[in-house]
Amino acid sequence: MSNITKFFRENPNDLYNLIPESKKDEFFDKVKEVATSNIDKGDDVSLTRQQLIDICLVLNNKPKEDAKKSNIVIPTIFGEYSLN
């Protein structure tokens, strides 16, 4: 927890690329909540990439399902493609 807090306090622009500036405290609260949940489950305290993404989606008011669907297939004038 202290590492992620230190990183984003030293690099605030990186945090504001992920979430609105007004939700900074809420972000750290959610990170702490998920880290505590990981400990309770017997997992590593460190958050996974997906857990961080889920927190950012919640704070940006975007449903998880829409975010996953929008990145799978990208339509173009030449047809559809996906990046895997």
Secondary structure, 3 states (H helix, E strand, C coil): CHHHHHHHHHCHHHHHHHCCHHHHHHHHHHHHHHHHHHHHHCCCCCCCHHHHHHHHHHHCCCCHHHHHHHHHCEEECCEEECCC
